[in-house]
Amino acid sequence: NVKHILSEIRCIKDFIGRVAVRMVQSLFRSGFLVRVGHTVLTWVVTLILFLHNTDLRRCEERGELLLPALFFLLVLLSVLLYFTVSLMDPGFVLTDTFKGGQGSDEEMELMIPQPSIPRLRRCGFCLLQQPMRAKHCKTCKHCVRRFDHHCPWIENCVGERNHRWFVVYLLVQLLALLWALHIALSGISPGLTWDLWFRVNGFLLAALAVVGVFSGVMLLLLGCHLYLVSINCTTWEFMSRHRISYLKNCGGEENPFDRGVFCNLWDFFCICRTVMWEQVYQKNATELNEF
């Protein structure tokens, strides 16, 4: 009887352990912990800047609430943009390209192999026809139109539908971080000894370190993405050019989607529609052949 009871207890413990592991894995896969971590870290740092003797606190004491209110609204906007980019559909391919509504006749024509267009391939994971510039994301388990990369910080892919908002988020987040960096520096107080100085400024120094690291990362990311947007290239295409069927045979730095810096930036930020990249590719290829 005792052995039987012990055996049942072990079974129950194993079952609870497996359930707990699955719950933790599910939380990580859904991005819940990442998003909560980002939100908590953002507001903890903001609270530190408001509570210590920084420019924000001094403005509040003088009754000048404009700058504190603007900083708070900028931080709030960065959080809202983070959740917008994190939760929105990046451009998942849910049906075959030739199965869809208006323009299907044109898309069907694009499925016919032509000399100037590399043959579109069928995804080996979701078994759907991949539009040009799409790629399957093993984390999201979907093909994504104009795939850029899968970002673990937002726990979502960056693709055709949310890429512009991702860049806007990077810009707003960078502005908030640089302002926070200035505010944190304004609150550093002198101390008679190193020990006393660290005690007085400990929380501000921790906030300063976090903000400084993230400022550098955001600046680097924003610079890279703006450069890639200006030449109409994605991170995936830039890193894997030699393996992509429609780019590996292009000479040198030739990009069949590049329309010039101004047009590329205009199309990226101002044109909100699904682009048939096969048509753009065919048009540029035809022009190059004629030239």
ROSE-711292 format. One record per residue: y, z, x of N, C-alpha, C in turn. Coordinates in steps of 0.2 Angstrom, whole numbers, plus 5000, padded with zeros to 4 digits. Example, Ala and Ser with C-alpha at 12.3 -4.5 7.8 and 13.67 -1.06 7.14 Angstrom:
! residues 2
    nc2    nc3    nc1   cac2   cac3   cac1    cc2    cc3    cc1
   4972   5039   5066   4978   5039   5062   4984   5039   5066
   4989   5035   5064   4995   5036   5068   5000   5039   5064
//
This chain:
! residues 291
    nc2    nc3    nc1   cac2   cac3   cac1    cc2    cc3    cc1
   4994   5000   5004   5000   5000   5000   5006   5000   5004
   5006   5004   5010   5012   5005   5014   5013   4998   5017
   5008   4995   5020   5008   4988   5023   5011   4983   5018
   5009   4983   5012   5011   4979   5007   5018   4979   5006
   5021   4986   5005   5028   4987   5004   5032   4985   5010
   5030   4986   5016   5033   4984   5022   5034   4976   5022
   5028   4973   5020   5028   4966   5020   5033   4963   5015
   5033   4966   5009   5038   4964   5004   5045   4965   5007
   5047   4971   5010   5053   4972   5013   5055   4967   5018
   5050   4965   5022   5052   4960   5027   5053   4953   5024
   5050   4951   5019   5051   4945   5015   5058   4945   5012
   5060   4951   5009   5066   4951   5006   5072   4951   5011
   5071   4954   5017   5076   4953   5022   5076   4946   5025
   5071   4943   5025   5071   4936   5028   5074   4931   5023
   5073   4933   5016   5076   4929   5011   5084   4930   5011
   5086   4936   5011   5093   4938   5011   5096   4935   5018
   5093   4935   5023   5095   4932   5029   5096   4924   5029
   5091   4921   5026   5092   4914   5025   5098   4912   5020
   5098   4916   5014   5104   4915   5010   5111   4916   5013
   5111   4921   5017   5117   4923   5021   5119   4917   5025
   5114   4914   5029   5115   4909   5034   5118   4903   5030
   5114   4901   5024   5116   4895   5021   5123   4896   5018
   5125   4902   5016   5132   4903   5013   5137   4902   5018
   5136   4905   5024   5141   4904   5030   5141   4897   5032
   5135   4893   5032   5136   4886   5034   5139   4882   5028
   5138   4884   5022   5142   4881   5017   5149   4882   5017
   5151   4888   5019   5159   4889   5020   5162   4885   5025
   5158   4885   5031   5161   4881   5036   5161   4873   5034
   5156   4871   5031   5156   4864   5029   5161   4862   5024
   5163   4867   5020   5168   4865   5015   5175   4866   5017
   5175   4869   5024   5182   4870   5027   5186   4876   5024
   5182   4880   5020   5185   4886   5017   5188   4891   5022
   5184   4892   5027   5186   4897   5032   5192   4894   5037
   5191   4888   5038   5196   4885   5042   5203   4885   5039
   5203   4883   5032   5209   4883   5029   5212   4890   5028
   5208   4895   5026   5210   4902   5026   5213   4904   5032
   5209   4903   5038   5212   4905   5045   5219   4902   5046
   5220   4895   5045   5226   4892   5046   5232   4896   5042
   5230   4897   5035   5235   4900   5031   5237   4907   5033
   5232   4911   5035   5233   4918   5037   5237   4918   5044
   5235   4914   5048   5238   4914   5055   5246   4912   5054
   5247   4907   5050   5254   4904   5049   5258   4910   5046
   5256   4914   5041   5260   4919   5038   5260   4925   5042
   5255   4927   5046   5256   4932   5050   5261   4931   5056
   5261   4925   5059   5266   4924   5064   5273   4924   5060
   5274   4921   5054   5280   4921   5051   5282   4928   5049
   5278   4932   5047   5280   4939   5046   5282   4943   5052
   5279   4942   5058   5281   4945   5064   5288   4943   5066
   5289   4937   5065   5296   4934   5066   5301   4937   5062
   5300   4939   5056   5304   4942   5051   5305   4949   5052
   5300   4952   5054   5300   4960   5055   5303   4962   5061
   5303   4958   5067   5306   4960   5073   5313   4959   5074
   5316   4961   5079   5323   4960   5080   5325   4953   5082
   5324   4948   5078   5325   4941   5080   5331   4939   5077
   5333   4933   5078   5339   4930   5075   5338   4930   5067
   5332   4929   5065   5331   4930   5057   5333   4936   5055
   5330   4942   5058   5332   4948   5056   5339   4950   5056
   5342   4948   5062   5350   4949   5062   5354   4945   5057
   5351   4939   5055   5355   4935   5050   5354   4939   5043
   5348   4942   5042   5347   4946   5036   5352   4952   5036
   5352   4955   5041   5356   4961   5041   5364   4960   5040
   5366   4954   5043   5373   4952   5041   5374   4949   5035
   5369   4948   5031   5369   4945   5024   5369   4937   5024
   5368   4934   5030   5368   4927   5030   5360   4925   5029
   5359   4923   5023   5352   4921   5021   5350   4914   5022
   5355   4910   5023   5354   4903   5023   5348   4901   5028
   5349   4903   5035   5344   4901   5040   5337   4904   5038
   5337   4910   5037   5330   4913   5035   5327   4909   5029
   5331   4908   5024   5328   4904   5018   5326   4897   5020
   5329   4894   5025   5328   4887   5027   5321   4887   5031
   5321   4892   5035   5315   4893   5040   5309   4894   5035
   5309   4899   5030   5304   4900   5026   5302   4894   5022
   5306   4890   5020   5305   4884   5016   5301   4879   5020
   5303   4879   5027   5300   4874   5031   5293   4876   5033
   5292   4882   5033   5285   4885   5034   5281   4883   5028
   5284   4885   5022   5280   4884   5016   5279   4876   5015
   5283   4872   5017   5282   4865   5017   5276   4862   5021
   5276   4865   5027   5271   4864   5032   5264   4866   5029
   5264   4872   5026   5257   4874   5023   5255   4869   5017
   5260   4867   5013   5258   4863   5007   5256   4856   5010
   5259   4853   5015   5257   4847   5018   5250   4848   5021
   5249   4853   5024   5242   4855   5027   5237   4854   5022
   5238   4857   5016   5233   4857   5011   5232   4850   5007
   5238   4847   5007   5238   4840   5004   5234   4836   5008
   5235   4836   5015   5231   4831   5020   5223   4834   5020
   5222   4840   5019   5216   4843   5020   5211   4841   5014
   5214   4841   5008   5210   4841   5002   5210   4834   4999
   5215   4830   5001   5215   4823   4997   5210   4818   5000
   5208   4813   4996   5203   4808   4998   5206   4804   5003
   5203   4804   5009   5206   4800   5015   5205   4792   5014
   5201   4790   5009   5200   4783   5008   5192   4782   5008
   5188   4786   5005   5181   4785   5005   5179   4779   5001
   5174   4775   5004   5171   4769   5001   5166   4772   4997
   5167   4771   4990   5162   4773   4985   5158   4768   4982
   5160   4762   4983   5156   4756   4980   5156   4750   4985
   5152   4745   4984   5152   4740   4988   5159   4736   4987
   5161   4733   4993   5168   4730   4993   5168   4725   4987
   5163   4721   4986   5163   4715   4981   5162   4718   4974
   5161   4724   4973   5160   4727   4966   5166   4730   4963
   5171   4727   4964   5177   4731   4961   5182   4728   4958
   5183   4728   4952   5189   4726   4948   5193   4720   4950
   5199   4720   4950   5203   4715   4951   5203   4713   4959
   5204   4706   4960   5203   4704   4967   5196   4703   4969
   5191   4704   4965   5184   4704   4967   5182   4697   4969
   5185   4691   4966   5184   4685   4968   5186   4683   4976
   5192   4686   4977   5194   4685   4984   5189   4689   4989
   5187   4695   4987   5183   4699   4991   5176   4696   4992
   5174   4693   4987   5167   4690   4987   5168   4684   4992
   5173   4680   4992   5174   4675   4997   5174   4678   5004
   5177   4684   5005   5177   4687   5011   5171   4689   5014
   5166   4690   5009   5159   4692   5011   5155   4686   5014
   5158   4680   5013   5154   4674   5016   5156   4673   5023
   5151   4673   5028   5152   4673   5035   5157   4667   5036
   5162   4668   5040   5166   4662   5042   5167   4663   5050
   5168   4657   5053   5169   4657   5060   5174   4662   5063
   5179   4663   5060   5185   4667   5062   5184   4674   5061
   5180   4676   5056   5179   4683   5054   5172   4685   5056
   5172   4691   5060   5165   4694   5061   5162   4696   5055
   5155   4695   5054   5152   4697   5048   5152   4704   5047
   5154   4706   5040   5154   4713   5038   5147   4716   5038
   5147   4722   5040   5140   4725   5041   5139   4730   5035
   5133   4732   5034   5131   4737   5029   5130   4743   5032
   5133   4749   5030   5132   4755   5033   5125   4757   5033
   5122   4760   5038   5115   4762   5039   5114   4769   5036
   5120   4772   5034   5119   4779   5031   5120   4779   5023
   5126   4776   5021   5127   4776   5014   5125   4770   5011
   5123   4765   5015   5120   4758   5012   5125   4754   5008
   5132   4755   5010   5137   4752   5006   5140   4746   5011
   5143   4741   5009   5146   4736   5013   5153   4739   5016
   5153   4739   5022   5159   4742   5025   5165   4737   5025
   5171   4739   5023   5177   4734   5024   5179   4735   5031
   5182   4730   5033   5184   4729   5040   5189   4736   5041
   5188   4739   5047   5191   4745   5050   5189   4751   5047
   5183   4751   5043   5180   4757   5040   5175   4759   5045
   5173   4766   5044   5168   4768   5048   5165   4774   5044
   5159   4775   5046   5155   4781   5042   5156   4787   5046
   5158   4793   5042   5159   4799   5045   5153   4803   5044
   5149   4806   5049   5143   4810   5048   5145   4816   5045
   5151   4819   5046   5153   4826   5044   5154   4825   5036
   5158   4820   5034   5160   4820   5027   5155   4816   5023
   5150   4812   5027   5145   4809   5024   5147   4803   5019
   5153   4800   5021   5155   4794   5018   5158   4789   5023
   5158   4783   5021   5162   4778   5025   5170   4779   5023
   5174   4778   5028   5181   4779   5026   5185   4773   5028
   5189   4771   5024   5194   4765   5025   5199   4766   5030
   5200   4761   5035   5204   4762   5040   5203   4769   5044
   5197   4770   5046   5195   4777   5048   5199   4778   5055
   5202   4784   5055   5206   4786   5062   5202   4791   5066
   5200   4796   5063   5196   4801   5066   5194   4807   5061
   5189   4811   5062   5188   4817   5058   5191   4823   5062
   5196   4826   5058   5200   4832   5061   5197   4838   5059
   5194   4842   5064   5191   4849   5062   5196   4854   5060
   5202   4853   5062   5207   4858   5060   5209   4857   5052
   5209   4851   5049   5210   4851   5042   5204   4850   5039
   5198   4849   5042   5191   4849   5040   5191   4843   5035
   5194   4837   5037   5194   4831   5033   5195   4825   5037
   5193   4819   5035   5194   4813   5039   5201   4811   5038
   5204   4808   5043   5210   4805   5042   5209   4797   5042
   5211   4795   5036   5210   4787   5035   5216   4784   5031
   5214   4779   5028   5219   4775   5025   5224   4778   5020
   5221   4783   5016   5225   4786   5011   5229   4792   5013
   5227   4796   5018   5230   4802   5020   5233   4801   5027
   5233   4796   5030   5235   4795   5037   5243   4796   5038
   5246   4793   5033   5254   4794   5034   5256   4801   5032
   5252   4804   5028   5254   4811   5026   5252   4816   5032
   5247   4814   5036   5245   4818   5042   5250   4817   5047
   5253   4811   5048   5258   4811   5053   5265   4815   5051
   5266   4814   5044   5272   4818   5041   5270   4826   5042
   5264   4828   5041   5262   4835   5042   5263   4837   5049
   5261   4833   5054   5262   4834   5061   5270   4835   5063
   5274   4831   5060   5281   4831   5062   5284   4838   5059
   5282   4839   5052   5285   4845   5049   5282   4852   5053
   5276   4852   5055   5273   4857   5058   5276   4858   5065
   5277   4853   5068   5281   4853   5075   5288   4856   5074
   5292   4854   5070   5298   4857   5069   5298   4864   5067
   5293   4866   5063   5293   4873   5061   5291   4877   5067
   5286   4874   5072   5284   4878   5078   5289   4879   5083
   5293   4873   5084   5299   4873   5089   5304   4878   5086
   5305   4879   5080   5310   4884   5077   5308   4891   5078
   5301   4891   5077   5298   4898   5078   5298   4900   5085
   5297   4895   5090   5297   4897   5097   5304   4899   5099
   5310   4896   5096   5316   4899   5097   5318   4906   5095
   5315   4907   5088   5316   4913   5085   5312   4919   5089
   5306   4917   5091   5302   4922   5095   5306   4924   5102
   5309   4919   5105   5312   4920   5111   5318   4925   5110
   5322   4924   5104   5328   4927   5103   5326   4935   5102
   5320   4936   5100   5318   4943   5099   5315   4947   5105
   5315   4944   5111   5312   4948   5116   5317   4953   5119
   5315   4959   5119   5320   4965   5121   5318   4967   5128
   5323   4969   5132   5322   4972   5139   5318   4978   5139
   5315   4980   5144   5312   4987   5144   5313   4990   5151
   5313   4997   5152   5314   5000   5158   5308   4999   5163
   5302   4998   5160   5296   4997   5164   5292   4992   5161
   5287   4989   5165   5283   4983   5162   5279   4986   5156
   5276   4992   5157   5272   4995   5152   5276   4996   5145
   5282   4998   5146   5287   4999   5140   5288   4992   5137
   5290   4987   5141   5292   4981   5139   5286   4977   5135
   5280   4978   5137   5274   4975   5134   5273   4979   5127
   5274   4985   5127   5273   4989   5121   5279   4987   5115
   5285   4986   5118   5290   4984   5113   5289   4977   5111
   5287   4972   5115   5287   4965   5113   5280   4962   5112
   5275   4967   5112   5268   4965   5112   5267   4959   5106
   5268   4961   5100   5267   4957   5094   5271   4950   5095
   5277   4951   5097   5281   4944   5098   5278   4940   5104
   5276   4943   5109   5273   4939   5115   5267   4936   5112
   5263   4939   5108   5257   4936   5105   5259   4930   5101
   5264   4931   5096   5266   4926   5092   5269   4920   5096
   5272   4922   5102   5275   4917   5106   5270   4912   5109
   5264   4916   5112   5259   4912   5115   5255   4907   5110
   5254   4910   5104   5251   4906   5098   5256   4900   5097
   5262   4901   5096   5267   4896   5094   5268   4891   5100
   5268   4893   5106   5268   4889   5111   5263   4884   5112
   5257   4887   5112   5251   4882   5112   5250   4877   5107
   5252   4879   5101   5251   4875   5095   5257   4869   5095
   5263   4871   5098   5268   4867   5099   5266   4861   5104
   5263   4863   5109   5261   4858   5114   5256   4853   5111
   5251   4856   5107   5246   4852   5104   5249   4847   5099
   5254   4850   5095   5257   4846   5089   5261   4840   5092
   5265   4842   5098   5269   4837   5101   5264   4831   5104
   5259   4833   5107   5254   4828   5110   5251   4823   5104
   5249   4827   5099   5246   4823   5093   5251   4818   5090
   5257   4821   5089   5262   4817   5085   5264   4811   5090
   5265   4812   5096   5266   4806   5101   5261   4801   5101
   5255   4803   5101   5249   4799   5101   5249   4795   5095
   5249   4798   5089   5249   4795   5083   5254   4790   5081
   5260   4792   5083   5266   4787   5082   5265   4781   5087
   5263   4782   5093   5261   4776   5097   5256   4771   5094
   5251   4774   5091   5245   4770   5088   5248   4767   5082
   5252   4770   5078   5254   4767   5072   5259   4762   5074
   5263   4762   5079   5268   4757   5081   5264   4751   5083
   5258   4751   5085   5254   4745   5087   5249   4744   5082
   5249   4747   5076   5244   4746   5071   5237   4747   5074
   5235   4752   5077   5229   4754   5079   5227   4761   5077
   5220   4762   5076   5218   4769   5075   5215   4772   5081
   5214   4778   5081   5211   4782   5086   5204   4780   5088
   5200   4778   5082   5193   4776   5083   5194   4769   5087
   5198   4765   5085   5198   4758   5088   5201   4758   5095
   5205   4763   5096   5208   4763   5103   5203   4766   5108
   5199   4771   5105   5194   4774   5110   5187   4770   5110
   5186   4766   5105   5179   4762   5105   5180   4755   5104
   5185   4752   5107   5187   4745   5106   5181   4741   5109
   5178   4743   5114   5173   4739   5117   5166   4738   5113
   5166   4743   5108   5160   4743   5104   5161   4740   5097
   5167   4739   5095   5169   4736   5088   5169   4729   5088
   5165   4726   5083   5163   4719   5083   5169   4715   5082
   5174   4717   5078   5180   4713   5077   5186   4714   5083
   5184   4718   5088   5189   4719   5093   5186   4718   5100
   5180   4718   5101   5177   4718   5108   5178   4711   5111
   5179   4706   5106   5179   4699   5109   5187   4697   5110
   5191   4701   5108   5198   4700   5108   5200   4701   5116
   5204   4696   5118   5206   4697   5125   5211   4702   5127
   5210   4706   5132   5215   4711   5135   5216   4716   5130
   5223   4717   5129   5226   4722   5124   5227   4718   5117
   5225   4713   5116   5226   4709   5110   5224   4713   5104
   5228   4714   5099   5227   4717   5093   5228   4713   5087
   5223   4711   5083   5224   4706   5078   5228   4709   5072
   5229   4715   5072   5232   4718   5066   5240   4720   5068
   5242   4719   5074   5248   4720   5076   5254   4715   5073
   5259   4718   5070   5264   4714   5067   5271   4715   5070
   5271   4719   5075   5277   4721   5078   5279   4728   5076
   5282   4732   5081   5284   4739   5080   5287   4740   5073
   5292   4737   5071   5296   4738   5065   5291   4737   5059
   5288   4731   5059   5284   4730   5053   5278   4734   5052
   5275   4736   5058   5269   4741   5058   5272   4748   5055
   5277   4750   5057   5280   4757   5055   5282   4756   5048
   5285   4751   5046   5286   4750   5039   5280   4750   5034
   5275   4746   5036   5269   4745   5032   5266   4752   5032
   5266   4756   5037   5262   4762   5038   5265   4767   5033
   5272   4768   5033   5275   4773   5030   5277   4772   5023
   5278   4765   5021   5282   4763   5015   5277   4759   5010
   5272   4756   5013   5267   4752   5009   5261   4756   5007
   5261   4758   5000   5255   4762   4998   5250   4758   4994
   5246   4755   4997   5241   4750   4994   5235   4749   4998
   5230   4747   4996   5224   4746   5000   5225   4739   5003
   5224   4738   5009   5225   4732   5013   5218   4729   5014
   5218   4722   5013   5212   4718   5014   5213   4716   5021
   5210   4720   5026   5211   4719   5033   5207   4712   5035
   5202   4710   5031   5199   4704   5033   5204   4698   5032
   5208   4698   5027   5213   4693   5026   5218   4693   5032
   5220   4699   5034   5225   4699   5040   5222   4697   5046
   5216   4699   5047   5212   4696   5053   5211   4689   5053
   5209   4686   5047   5208   4679   5047   5214   4675   5048
   5220   4677   5045   5226   4674   5046   5229   4674   5053
   5228   4680   5057   5230   4680   5064   5225   4676   5068
   5219   4676   5067   5214   4672   5071   5216   4665   5070
   5217   4662   5064   5219   4655   5063   5225   4653   5066
   5230   4658   5066   5237   4656   5070   5235   4656   5077
   5231   4660   5080   5230   4660   5087   5226   4654   5089
   5221   4652   5085   5217   4645   5086   5222   4639   5086
   5227   4639   5081   5231   4634   5081   5236   4633   5087
   5238   4639   5089   5242   4640   5095   5239   4638   5101
//
